[in-house]
Amino acid sequence: MGACGSAELTQEQKDARKKNAQIDRELAAARGKLNHENKLLLLGTGESGKSTIYKQMKIISALGGFTKEETAAFKIAVYTNCITQMKVIVAAAAKLKIDTASSEAAAASGRISSVASEGDSWSEEVGQDIKTLWADSGIQETYKLRDKEYQLNDTANYFFDNIDRVNKSDYTPDLQDILRVRVRSTGIDEAKFTFDNIAFTMVDVGGQRSERRKWIHCFEGIQAVLFTVSLSEYDQKLREDATQNRSKESLLLFDEIVNSQWFVKSSFILFLNKIDLFEKKIKISPLSKTFPEYTGGSDFEAAKKFMKTAFERLRKNNVDKPINTHFTCAVNTENVEVVFQTIRKKLVDDAFDVVGF
């Protein structure tokens, strides 16, 4: 009677099985790394758009969207934005000695100046006063001097243009309102997202100088740093320091972060944000005033390339590990989702690289 069982394995078959087992272990290790925690640190200077990116992550994640409580809070924030930003324009008009064109606007100006700078101060009358002022030629003349003579949120006109909708008694912020409303980041916000079956923890910290000292507590165990830059602010000064150019501040901060010992093993993703505003501004405000070495004039592609190079060349550590750079419009959900698909792939590739696969 013949012997039962398979024939003895050849050395080649043994080697193949050994190799397959090793591959299985490496795949399991990579999956374990991805399933454990993918901690992303969102950094950038104030008003760079990083909090908008943070909101976008909530929208495009598996359990995307905002709760009723969050939406209600954004509603108050929209009211606050409308009131405070119109107060800023009214104050600038007075300082620049620009008169309103009508008695109705003059009266509305006085009332807006005295209303409290809080969303709880909102009323239908306040909304009507803002509408009257926004339609006034004197206020429009003052608005055109923003960034040059005074600081104004870059989404102020969006809410003023939508003031009739905002002023309805049943107003509820839509996604564009939520993305565009300005809520200053203070302290540290952390949220967990699931995107294409991979879990992420994103940490958003305040971008103003006074907030940056809190960042040190967020630096441990970071898989990737998402650094956000507002391209359109190359001709503006910091709110907290009227002597410092915003783009140069971003360059200084990125230089510090990208070469930090804390992030030697971290991937770097650079968001060159507000590309839509940058494209419009480059035609009317020369980039060379801030960067004399730039010689591309109003050429949009040349300006993009110049700014991309200005940031990427700052890396002195891990120069063989490229910076993953993207031009973004943070209020465009489709654009951000496409970018984040690329980021997801980058993180998966990095996970396999770590285990040597």
C-alpha positions as semicolon CSV with decimal commas, in nm:
position;residue;x (nm);y (nm);z (nm)
1;M;0,000;0,000;0,000
2;G;0,141;0,336;-0,100
3;A;0,239;0,606;0,146
4;C;-0,024;0,874;0,216
5;G;0,035;1,252;0,216
6;S;0,204;1,496;-0,015
7;A;0,556;1,470;-0,137
8;E;0,829;1,648;0,054
9;L;0,862;2,018;-0,039
10;T;1,152;2,125;-0,253
11;Q;1,387;2,395;-0,125
12;E;1,238;2,634;-0,380
13;Q;0,888;2,572;-0,246
14;K;1,007;2,616;0,110
15;D;1,166;2,950;0,017
16;A;0,847;3,059;-0,159
17;R;0,634;2,974;0,146
18;K;0,877;3,157;0,371
19;K;0,863;3,462;0,149
20;N;0,481;3,455;0,137
21;A;0,466;3,429;0,517
22;Q;0,698;3,730;0,544
23;I;0,480;3,926;0,303
24;D;0,171;3,835;0,507
25;R;0,340;3,958;0,824
26;E;0,441;4,284;0,656
27;L;0,091;4,338;0,522
28;A;-0,055;4,272;0,867
29;A;0,191;4,516;1,023
30;A;0,102;4,785;0,770
31;R;-0,271;4,728;0,820
32;G;-0,217;4,740;1,195
33;K;-0,040;5,072;1,164
34;L;-0,323;5,213;0,952
35;N;-0,594;5,074;1,180
36;H;-0,427;5,189;1,500
37;E;-0,423;5,567;1,464
38;N;-0,330;5,806;1,189
39;K;-0,267;6,132;1,368
40;L;-0,262;6,437;1,146
41;L;-0,148;6,774;1,279
42;L;-0,302;7,076;1,107
43;L;-0,073;7,379;1,129
44;G;-0,050;7,723;0,974
45;T;-0,065;8,090;1,056
46;G;-0,389;8,267;1,150
47;E;-0,650;8,294;0,871
48;S;-0,466;8,053;0,642
49;G;-0,780;7,842;0,600
50;K;-0,675;7,546;0,811
51;S;-0,994;7,549;1,017
52;T;-1,189;7,536;0,691
53;I;-0,989;7,225;0,597
54;Y;-1,081;7,086;0,940
55;K;-1,451;7,147;0,866
56;Q;-1,415;6,985;0,525
57;M;-1,285;6,668;0,689
58;K;-1,612;6,644;0,881
59;I;-1,809;6,682;0,560
60;I;-1,626;6,421;0,352
61;S;-1,567;6,163;0,626
62;A;-1,779;5,849;0,656
63;L;-2,001;6,004;0,923
64;G;-1,984;6,344;0,759
65;G;-2,179;6,657;0,841
66;F;-2,261;6,862;1,147
67;T;-2,498;6,808;1,437
68;K;-2,794;7,037;1,505
69;E;-2,601;7,182;1,797
70;E;-2,299;7,256;1,581
71;T;-2,516;7,415;1,311
72;A;-2,687;7,634;1,571
73;A;-2,346;7,752;1,694
74;F;-2,242;7,834;1,336
75;K;-2,562;8,036;1,295
76;I;-2,460;8,263;1,584
77;A;-2,109;8,281;1,436
78;V;-2,253;8,397;1,100
79;Y;-2,446;8,672;1,277
80;T;-2,131;8,771;1,466
81;N;-1,930;8,782;1,142
82;C;-2,188;9,004;0,972
83;I;-2,203;9,248;1,261
84;T;-1,831;9,270;1,337
85;Q;-1,721;9,299;0,976
86;M;-1,970;9,574;0,893
87;K;-1,861;9,756;1,209
88;V;-1,502;9,731;1,082
89;I;-1,599;9,887;0,746
90;V;-1,802;10,163;0,913
91;A;-1,511;10,245;1,146
92;A;-1,269;10,246;0,850
93;A;-1,498;10,480;0,655
94;A;-1,499;10,723;0,946
95;K;-1,119;10,705;0,981
96;L;-1,067;10,752;0,607
97;K;-1,327;11,032;0,601
98;I;-1,546;10,858;0,344
99;D;-1,908;10,964;0,378
100;T;-2,211;10,748;0,313
101;A;-2,413;10,848;0,007
102;S;-2,756;10,859;0,172
103;S;-2,916;10,970;0,495
104;E;-3,057;10,618;0,538
105;A;-2,705;10,472;0,526
106;A;-2,576;10,738;0,763
107;A;-2,845;10,647;1,017
108;A;-2,774;10,274;0,970
109;S;-2,404;10,344;1,023
110;G;-2,474;10,501;1,360
111;R;-2,690;10,211;1,472
112;I;-2,441;9,945;1,360
113;S;-2,160;10,129;1,540
114;S;-2,346;10,105;1,868
115;V;-2,470;9,746;1,845
116;A;-2,279;9,486;2,045
117;S;-2,031;9,273;1,849
118;E;-2,206;8,947;1,930
119;G;-2,435;8,717;1,739
120;D;-2,692;8,740;2,016
121;S;-2,739;9,106;1,921
122;W;-2,887;9,005;1,587
123;S;-3,233;9,123;1,487
124;E;-3,418;9,178;1,161
125;E;-3,344;9,548;1,199
126;V;-2,970;9,482;1,232
127;G;-2,981;9,271;0,917
128;Q;-3,168;9,546;0,731
129;D;-2,911;9,804;0,841
130;I;-2,630;9,585;0,708
131;K;-2,817;9,549;0,377
132;T;-2,862;9,927;0,353
133;L;-2,495;9,989;0,424
134;W;-2,368;9,723;0,183
135;A;-2,569;9,888;-0,098
136;D;-2,419;10,231;-0,023
137;S;-2,151;10,365;-0,259
138;G;-1,948;10,513;0,026
139;I;-1,930;10,177;0,204
140;Q;-1,838;10,009;-0,126
141;E;-1,558;10,262;-0,175
142;T;-1,431;10,182;0,174
143;Y;-1,458;9,809;0,112
144;K;-1,226;9,839;-0,188
145;L;-0,954;9,973;0,043
146;R;-0,950;9,660;0,261
147;D;-0,609;9,497;0,310
148;K;-0,442;9,828;0,218
149;E;-0,591;10,050;0,489
150;Y;-0,750;9,805;0,730
151;Q;-0,803;9,433;0,801
152;L;-1,123;9,255;0,697
153;N;-1,220;8,887;0,680
154;D;-1,189;8,767;0,321
155;T;-1,537;8,611;0,337
156;A;-1,715;8,928;0,456
157;N;-1,854;9,008;0,110
158;Y;-1,997;8,655;0,079
159;F;-2,223;8,707;0,382
160;F;-2,312;9,064;0,287
161;D;-2,412;8,943;-0,061
162;N;-2,634;8,682;0,107
163;I;-2,777;8,912;0,373
164;D;-3,140;8,862;0,264
165;R;-3,111;8,488;0,319
166;V;-2,921;8,530;0,647
167;N;-3,184;8,774;0,772
168;K;-3,478;8,536;0,727
169;S;-3,646;8,423;1,050
170;D;-3,598;8,055;0,958
171;Y;-3,235;8,092;0,851
172;T;-3,018;7,782;0,890
173;P;-2,655;7,791;0,770
174;D;-2,583;7,573;0,468
175;L;-2,248;7,402;0,410
176;Q;-2,100;7,700;0,225
177;D;-2,196;7,929;0,514
178;I;-2,033;7,691;0,761
179;L;-1,717;7,666;0,553
180;R;-1,688;8,043;0,508
181;V;-1,780;8,166;0,855
182;R;-1,477;8,285;1,047
183;V;-1,435;8,138;1,394
184;R;-1,092;8,206;1,538
185;S;-0,911;7,889;1,643
186;T;-0,802;7,908;2,004
187;G;-0,652;7,622;2,197
188;I;-0,657;7,274;2,049
189;D;-0,941;7,094;1,870
190;E;-0,926;6,724;1,798
191;A;-1,166;6,513;1,595
192;K;-1,170;6,157;1,467
193;F;-1,264;6,082;1,107
194;T;-1,307;5,769;0,900
195;F;-1,221;5,809;0,534
196;D;-1,228;5,512;0,295
197;N;-1,218;5,269;0,590
198;I;-0,911;5,428;0,747
199;A;-0,938;5,610;1,080
200;F;-0,777;5,949;1,124
201;T;-0,736;6,179;1,419
202;M;-0,692;6,540;1,311
203;V;-0,560;6,801;1,552
204;D;-0,626;7,169;1,475
205;V;-0,446;7,435;1,677
206;G;-0,471;7,814;1,688
207;G;-0,257;7,987;1,427
208;Q;-0,198;8,323;1,590
209;R;0,140;8,376;1,752
210;S;-0,011;8,376;2,100
211;E;-0,155;8,028;2,038
212;R;0,159;7,861;1,903
213;R;0,318;7,797;2,241
214;K;0,039;7,541;2,298
215;W;0,145;7,337;1,996
216;I;0,427;7,154;2,173
217;H;0,175;6,922;2,342
218;C;0,050;6,801;2,002
219;F;0,383;6,700;1,851
220;E;0,416;6,341;1,970
221;G;0,315;6,052;1,747
222;I;0,232;6,260;1,441
223;Q;0,219;6,062;1,118
224;A;0,169;6,365;0,895
225;V;0,179;6,743;0,923
226;L;-0,073;6,931;0,711
227;F;0,062;7,285;0,680
228;T;-0,178;7,542;0,536
229;V;-0,072;7,866;0,367
230;S;-0,296;8,146;0,239
231;L;-0,145;8,238;-0,098
232;S;-0,367;8,545;-0,133
233;E;-0,223;8,724;0,171
234;Y;0,115;8,813;0,021
235;D;0,030;9,184;0,034
236;Q;-0,120;9,185;0,385
237;K;0,015;9,231;0,737
238;L;-0,054;9,018;1,044
239;R;-0,341;9,126;1,266
240;E;-0,118;9,075;1,570
241;D;0,185;9,251;1,422
242;A;0,127;9,528;1,168
243;T;0,498;9,527;1,076
244;Q;0,512;9,165;0,955
245;N;0,397;9,046;0,612
246;R;0,167;8,742;0,629
247;S;0,340;8,539;0,357
248;K;0,681;8,597;0,511
249;E;0,543;8,492;0,848
250;S;0,417;8,169;0,689
251;L;0,759;8,105;0,536
252;L;0,931;8,160;0,872
253;L;0,689;7,927;1,048
254;F;0,712;7,657;0,782
255;D;1,093;7,673;0,797
256;E;1,075;7,614;1,171
257;I;0,822;7,330;1,149
258;V;0,957;7,139;0,847
259;N;1,306;7,128;0,998
260;S;1,193;7,050;1,354
261;Q;1,334;6,745;1,532
262;W;0,977;6,657;1,627
263;F;0,884;6,577;1,268
264;V;1,185;6,388;1,137
265;K;0,969;6,080;1,073
266;S;0,651;6,265;0,974
267;S;0,520;6,315;0,623
268;F;0,464;6,676;0,517
269;I;0,162;6,785;0,319
270;L;0,162;7,149;0,211
271;F;-0,170;7,317;0,129
272;L;-0,115;7,632;-0,078
273;N;-0,464;7,757;-0,011
274;K;-0,702;8,028;-0,136
275;I;-0,578;7,971;-0,489
276;D;-0,898;8,128;-0,627
277;L;-0,834;8,458;-0,445
278;F;-0,465;8,445;-0,537
279;E;-0,551;8,416;-0,908
280;K;-0,766;8,730;-0,891
281;K;-0,529;8,932;-0,675
282;I;-0,214;8,860;-0,875
283;K;-0,362;9,066;-1,161
284;I;-0,400;9,382;-0,954
285;S;-0,142;9,357;-0,674
286;P;0,218;9,281;-0,781
287;L;0,376;8,982;-0,605
288;S;0,714;9,148;-0,663
289;K;0,634;9,416;-0,403
290;T;0,671;9,149;-0,137
291;F;0,920;8,929;-0,322
292;P;1,145;9,148;-0,542
293;E;1,315;8,835;-0,679
294;Y;0,988;8,733;-0,849
295;T;0,990;8,835;-1,216
296;G;0,677;8,668;-1,352
297;G;0,449;8,970;-1,338
298;S;0,078;8,882;-1,336
299;D;0,136;8,535;-1,485
300;F;-0,071;8,306;-1,263
301;E;0,124;7,987;-1,335
302;A;0,457;8,161;-1,280
303;A;0,334;8,302;-0,949
304;K;0,212;7,957;-0,836
305;K;0,546;7,799;-0,923
306;F;0,737;8,075;-0,742
307;M;0,539;8,035;-0,418
308;K;0,558;7,654;-0,432
309;T;0,936;7,669;-0,471
310;A;0,970;7,932;-0,198
311;F;0,823;7,690;0,057
312;E;0,963;7,359;-0,067
313;R;1,323;7,479;-0,078
314;L;1,314;7,555;0,295
315;R;1,346;7,187;0,384
316;K;1,695;7,108;0,511
317;N;1,618;6,780;0,692
318;N;1,513;6,465;0,506
319;V;1,558;6,634;0,168
320;D;1,514;6,294;0,004
321;K;1,160;6,276;0,145
322;P;0,957;6,507;-0,081
323;I;0,695;6,749;0,045
324;N;0,350;6,661;-0,087
325;T;0,223;6,999;-0,215
326;H;-0,131;7,082;-0,328
327;F;-0,298;7,400;-0,451
328;T;-0,632;7,420;-0,275
329;C;-0,951;7,617;-0,240
330;A;-1,058;7,513;0,108
331;V;-1,422;7,614;0,059
332;N;-1,447;7,380;-0,241
333;T;-1,545;7,039;-0,101
334;E;-1,479;6,853;-0,426
335;N;-1,129;7,000;-0,450
336;V;-1,047;6,909;-0,090
337;E;-1,187;6,556;-0,129
338;V;-0,966;6,491;-0,433
339;V;-0,665;6,623;-0,241
340;F;-0,744;6,408;0,061
341;Q;-0,769;6,098;-0,157
342;T;-0,408;6,170;-0,254
343;I;-0,313;6,220;0,110
344;R;-0,477;5,890;0,203
345;K;-0,271;5,711;-0,061
346;K;0,042;5,884;0,069
347;L;-0,027;5,766;0,424
348;V;-0,092;5,411;0,307
349;D;0,234;5,412;0,108
350;D;0,420;5,543;0,411
351;A;0,274;5,269;0,629
352;F;0,410;5,005;0,394
353;D;0,745;5,184;0,372
354;V;0,778;5,174;0,752
355;V;0,747;4,794;0,756
356;G;0,977;4,760;0,457
357;F;0,722;4,642;0,200
